[in-house]
Amino acid sequence: MKNAQAEAASSKQSKSKPPSGPFAPVTGSIRLFRRWWRVAVRADVDQQAVIEKVREDSGFTPHFAFMTSMSAGIAILGLLLSSPAVVIGAMLLSPLMGPIMGAGFALAVGDSAWLRESGKAILLGTIISILFAGLVVTMSPLQMVTAEIAARTRPNLFDLAVALFSALAGAYAMIRGRMGTIVGVAIATALMPPLAVVGFGLATLNWAVFGGSLLLFFTNLMTIALTATGMARLYGFRSYLSERQSQVQVAMMAVIFIALAIPLGLSLRQIAWEANVSRTANGYIKDQFGENASVSKIETDFDADPIVINATVFTPQILAGASEQSTRVISRTLGRAIAVKITQFKVESGAEAQAAELAAVSAQAQAQKAEIQVNRLREDLALIAGVSIDDVTLDTSRQRAMVIAKPLAGATLASYYALEQRVAAGAKNWTIMLQPPAAALPDLSVSDGAVASSSLGNLKLVIWAAQRLGLPLGITGTAADRAVVKAALDGKNIVVGRQSDSSTTGGAVTVRWQAPLQSDADQ
């Protein structure tokens, strides 16, 4: 019987013909490569060990929740401070990488329970990250869109490519046991910073920031998970799926990648077009004015209709109608209505043009520095006064800042005075005026016909509060003691209204606030 079967198999093999035709070398090479891959590459992979390692980091645990919160906190602080180093610190933690990789491997092997566990961890981790980042932003006085935040609001096809290459490296590192590579993958894909920006957009109700960063996070998430699935299938991880289910899974992965690539490709196309507009405008304006002129800066407002290009040029010769000429040529070249506004400054030579450009750049840098200082001053005053930044009044020409503080529980006039001094110490050449609530004034002591040395600090505080509030004061004490205190206040132009005798001795003078209308009648 065995001999008959062997003869039949031998006969069958002898009848099978080797592949022929123009594609025979290609198909033969593919067969040889698949055989080499199966024997030389996949054979030494310990699939069970890899699956156990990935599954271990896939679930939702208290440790995972804590690390997710801390990563989100570090990320949003780095984004608000526009500090790349701090943002990288949040990337290094990367707690979401584990469950996302777990979801990818679970899809590959068809383990629905593992997929549900990983999906739960991803969902809860995402919610925790967004809410914690939003909470930090809500409590923070810094709520401006920084460069680090803006960089994560316009994802494009390159972001998809970065996520794809990083996921390939990460999945390969997990399968081959080179886990150290995951650190680099975590930095490259940057899962947490986009989520932190989503929290920022939610806290500030900035839906453009919210939507753009959410798309970037979703792109990274799906790319990592599906790439991990593809790598696991490529390395032959045992699957519970049927052949048809596997084919459906591959088709769905392709559809998802295409669905992600379309909007990201359109975004990349728009970014490339905007870069082309800036490059074309810069090139034409430089050619228009010649080599001796210098184009200091070109700013483009793509949100305007039509698009507005503002340029500053230092030139030995003023060109009449330069803005109109540039508008016609650039609009015709780009096929879209564009308004060009050129500000020309006359200089004598090309060397002077370069010097003027350097001076303009320096002035711009100083202006930006001054603007940052003003914004920080406004935020600091709003923070210590317990008000919004819109309630802070700034006069940049005179370098004066004023804010009316809200009553703070347990705060005295001395507390408000110390807060004002702290802000003033960090704002050189600025006059800081913090108007405190009309809190209780300290008593004063008089000794030997003068304010006692122990009360000089209290006297200074009384004078400061009266100057900030502009209210008259009422004083109570003996006639001689009142006269000493009144003379000290008159020297600072503080209005003293009602004066009352006191039966107490020992040089104590009580100072109280008085309504403005009372001072006229009492005097």
GIWO-V615431 format. One record per residue. RES is the residue in one small letter. PHI is phi as a letter, one per 30 degrees, with the letter a starting at -180 (none if undefined). D_FIRST is the distance of its C-alpha to the first C-alpha in Angstrom with 1 decimal. Layout:
# GIWO-V615431
RES & PHI & D_FIRST
RES & PHI & D_FIRST
This chain:
# GIWO-V615431
m & none & 0.0
k & d & 3.8
n & d & 5.4
a & d & 5.1
q & d & 6.3
a & d & 8.6
e & d & 9.9
a & d & 10.6
a & d & 12.4
s & d & 14.1
s & d & 15.2
k & d & 16.5
q & d & 18.4
s & d & 19.8
k & d & 21.1
s & d & 22.7
k & c & 26.2
p & d & 28.4
p & d & 31.3
s & b & 34.2
g & j & 37.7
p & d & 40.9
f & c & 39.3
a & e & 36.3
p & d & 38.0
v & d & 39.0
t & d & 35.6
g & d & 34.1
s & d & 36.8
i & d & 36.2
r & d & 32.5
l & d & 33.4
f & d & 36.2
r & d & 34.0
r & d & 31.5
w & d & 34.5
w & d & 36.0
r & d & 32.9
v & d & 32.3
a & c & 35.9
v & c & 38.1
r & d & 36.4
a & d & 34.4
d & c & 37.6
v & c & 39.1
d & d & 39.4
q & d & 39.1
q & d & 39.9
a & d & 43.0
v & d & 44.2
i & d & 43.8
e & d & 45.7
k & d & 48.5
v & d & 48.9
r & d & 48.8
e & d & 51.4
d & c & 53.9
s & c & 53.2
g & d & 55.0
f & c & 58.6
t & b & 60.5
p & e & 64.2
h & d & 63.8
f & d & 62.3
a & d & 65.2
f & d & 67.8
m & d & 66.4
t & d & 66.1
s & d & 69.8
m & d & 70.9
s & d & 69.0
a & d & 70.6
g & d & 74.0
i & d & 73.8
a & d & 72.5
i & d & 75.3
l & d & 78.0
g & d & 76.8
l & d & 76.8
l & d & 80.3
l & d & 81.6
s & h & 79.7
s & c & 78.4
p & e & 75.1
a & d & 74.9
v & d & 75.0
v & d & 72.5
i & d & 70.0
g & e & 70.5
a & d & 69.2
m & d & 66.2
l & d & 65.3
l & d & 64.9
s & h & 62.6
p & d & 61.3
l & d & 59.8
m & d & 57.3
g & d & 55.1
p & d & 54.5
i & d & 54.1
m & d & 51.4
g & d & 49.9
a & d & 49.9
g & d & 48.1
f & d & 45.3
a & d & 45.1
l & d & 44.7
a & d & 41.9
v & c & 39.8
g & i & 40.9
d & c & 42.6
s & d & 45.3
a & d & 47.1
w & d & 47.5
l & d & 48.7
r & d & 51.3
e & d & 52.5
s & d & 53.0
g & d & 54.6
k & d & 57.0
a & d & 58.0
i & d & 58.6
l & d & 60.7
l & d & 62.8
g & d & 63.2
t & d & 64.3
i & d & 66.9
i & e & 68.2
s & d & 68.6
i & d & 70.5
l & d & 72.8
f & d & 73.6
a & d & 74.4
g & d & 76.5
l & d & 78.4
v & d & 79.2
v & d & 80.5
t & d & 82.5
m & d & 84.3
s & d & 84.7
p & d & 87.9
l & c & 85.8
q & b & 84.2
m & c & 84.4
v & d & 81.4
t & d & 81.0
a & d & 79.3
e & d & 76.3
i & d & 76.0
a & d & 76.5
a & d & 73.8
r & c & 71.2
t & c & 72.4
r & b & 71.1
p & d & 67.4
n & b & 65.9
l & d & 62.7
f & d & 63.3
d & d & 63.1
l & d & 59.7
a & d & 58.6
v & d & 60.0
a & d & 58.1
l & d & 54.9
f & d & 55.1
s & d & 56.2
a & d & 53.4
l & d & 50.8
a & d & 52.4
g & d & 52.6
a & d & 49.0
y & d & 47.9
a & d & 50.1
m & d & 48.7
i & d & 45.0
r & c & 45.7
g & i & 48.1
r & c & 51.3
m & d & 53.4
g & d & 56.7
t & d & 56.2
i & e & 56.6
v & d & 60.3
g & d & 60.6
v & d & 58.5
a & d & 60.8
i & d & 63.8
a & d & 62.4
t & d & 61.3
a & h & 64.4
l & d & 63.3
m & d & 66.3
p & e & 69.2
p & d & 68.3
l & d & 68.1
a & d & 71.5
v & d & 72.9
v & e & 71.6
g & d & 73.6
f & d & 76.6
g & d & 76.4
l & d & 76.2
a & d & 79.2
t & c & 81.4
l & h & 80.2
n & c & 79.3
w & d & 76.6
a & d & 76.1
v & d & 75.3
f & e & 73.2
g & d & 71.0
g & d & 70.5
s & d & 69.5
l & d & 67.2
l & d & 65.4
l & d & 65.0
f & d & 63.6
f & d & 61.2
t & d & 60.1
n & d & 59.4
l & d & 57.7
m & d & 55.2
t & d & 54.6
i & d & 53.8
a & d & 51.6
l & d & 49.6
t & d & 49.3
a & d & 48.0
t & d & 45.4
g & d & 44.4
m & d & 44.2
a & d & 42.0
r & d & 39.6
l & d & 39.7
y & d & 38.8
g & i & 35.8
f & d & 37.2
r & e & 34.9
s & b & 35.9
y & c & 35.7
l & d & 36.4
s & d & 34.1
e & d & 33.6
r & d & 36.4
q & d & 38.7
s & d & 38.3
q & d & 39.3
v & d & 42.3
q & d & 43.3
v & d & 43.3
a & d & 45.3
m & d & 47.8
m & d & 48.3
a & d & 49.1
v & d & 51.6
i & d & 53.3
f & d & 53.8
i & d & 55.2
a & d & 57.4
l & d & 58.8
a & d & 59.2
i & d & 61.3
p & d & 64.4
l & d & 64.1
g & d & 64.0
l & d & 67.1
s & d & 68.8
l & d & 68.1
r & d & 69.4
q & d & 72.6
i & d & 73.0
a & d & 72.6
w & d & 75.1
e & d & 77.6
a & d & 77.2
n & d & 77.8
v & e & 81.0
s & d & 82.3
r & d & 81.5
t & d & 83.0
a & d & 86.2
n & d & 86.6
g & d & 86.2
y & d & 88.6
i & d & 91.3
k & d & 91.2
d & d & 91.5
q & d & 94.2
f & c & 96.5
g & j & 95.7
e & d & 95.1
n & d & 98.3
a & c & 97.3
s & b & 95.0
v & d & 92.9
s & d & 93.1
k & a & 90.6
i & b & 88.8
e & c & 87.9
t & c & 85.9
d & c & 85.9
f & d & 82.8
d & d & 83.6
a & d & 86.9
d & b & 87.2
p & d & 87.7
i & e & 86.2
v & c & 89.1
i & c & 89.1
n & c & 91.9
a & b & 92.7
t & c & 95.4
v & b & 96.7
f & c & 99.2
t & b & 100.8
p & d & 103.9
q & b & 104.5
i & d & 104.2
l & c & 102.4
a & d & 103.8
g & i & 101.2
a & d & 98.3
s & d & 96.7
e & d & 97.0
q & d & 95.7
s & d & 92.7
t & d & 92.0
r & d & 91.9
v & d & 89.8
i & d & 87.2
s & d & 86.9
r & d & 86.4
t & d & 83.9
l & c & 81.7
g & i & 82.2
r & a & 83.5
a & d & 86.9
i & b & 87.8
a & c & 91.2
v & c & 92.2
k & b & 95.1
i & c & 96.3
t & c & 98.9
q & c & 100.8
f & b & 102.8
k & d & 105.0
v & b & 104.9
e & d & 106.7
s & b & 103.8
g & d & 100.1
a & d & 100.6
e & d & 102.5
a & d & 99.7
q & d & 97.2
a & d & 99.5
a & d & 100.1
e & d & 96.3
l & d & 95.9
a & d & 98.8
a & d & 97.2
v & d & 93.9
s & d & 95.7
a & d & 97.7
q & d & 94.6
a & d & 92.9
q & d & 96.1
a & d & 96.2
q & d & 92.6
k & d & 93.4
a & d & 96.5
e & d & 94.4
i & d & 91.9
q & d & 94.8
v & d & 96.4
n & d & 93.1
r & d & 92.6
l & d & 96.3
r & d & 95.9
e & d & 92.8
d & d & 94.4
l & d & 97.5
a & d & 95.5
l & d & 93.5
i & d & 96.6
a & d & 98.5
g & i & 95.7
v & b & 95.9
s & d & 93.8
i & d & 94.2
d & d & 96.0
d & d & 98.9
v & c & 99.6
t & c & 102.4
l & b & 102.4
d & c & 105.1
t & d & 103.5
s & d & 106.7
r & c & 108.7
q & h & 105.7
r & b & 106.4
a & b & 103.9
m & b & 104.8
v & b & 102.9
i & c & 104.0
a & d & 102.1
k & d & 100.9
p & d & 102.0
l & c & 99.5
a & e & 99.4
g & i & 101.3
a & d & 102.4
t & c & 106.0
l & d & 108.1
a & d & 107.4
s & d & 103.6
y & d & 104.1
y & d & 106.4
a & d & 103.8
l & d & 101.1
e & d & 103.4
q & d & 104.2
r & d & 100.5
v & d & 99.7
a & d & 102.9
a & d & 101.9
g & c & 98.8
a & b & 100.5
k & d & 103.1
n & i & 105.9
w & c & 105.1
t & c & 107.4
i & c & 105.4
m & b & 107.0
l & c & 105.2
q & d & 107.2
p & d & 106.7
p & d & 107.3
a & d & 110.9
a & d & 109.9
a & d & 112.5
l & c & 114.8
p & d & 115.5
d & d & 119.0
l & c & 121.3
s & b & 123.7
v & c & 127.1
s & b & 128.8
d & h & 132.1
g & i & 132.5
a & b & 129.0
v & d & 125.4
a & d & 124.1
s & e & 121.7
s & d & 119.2
s & c & 119.3
l & d & 119.0
g & d & 115.2
n & d & 115.8
l & d & 118.5
k & d & 116.2
l & d & 113.6
v & d & 116.2
i & d & 117.4
w & e & 113.8
a & d & 113.0
a & d & 116.3
q & d & 115.7
r & d & 112.2
l & d & 113.2
g & i & 116.7
l & c & 118.1
p & d & 121.5
l & c & 121.8
g & c & 124.0
i & b & 125.3
t & b & 126.8
g & l & 128.9
t & d & 132.5
a & e & 134.5
a & d & 134.5
d & d & 130.8
r & d & 130.0
a & d & 132.2
v & d & 130.2
v & d & 126.8
k & d & 128.2
a & d & 129.4
a & d & 126.0
l & d & 124.4
d & d & 127.0
g & d & 126.3
k & c & 122.8
n & i & 124.0
i & c & 122.6
v & d & 124.5
v & c & 126.0
g & c & 127.0
r & d & 128.1
q & b & 129.6
s & b & 130.1
d & d & 132.1
s & b & 130.4
s & d & 132.1
t & d & 129.7
t & c & 130.8
g & j & 129.0
g & i & 128.3
a & d & 125.3
v & b & 124.9
t & c & 122.4
v & c & 120.9
r & b & 119.4
w & d & 118.2
q & b & 120.6
a & d & 120.1
p & e & 121.3
l & d & 124.1
q & d & 125.6
s & d & 126.6
d & d & 129.0
a & d & 131.0
d & d & 131.1
q & d & 132.2
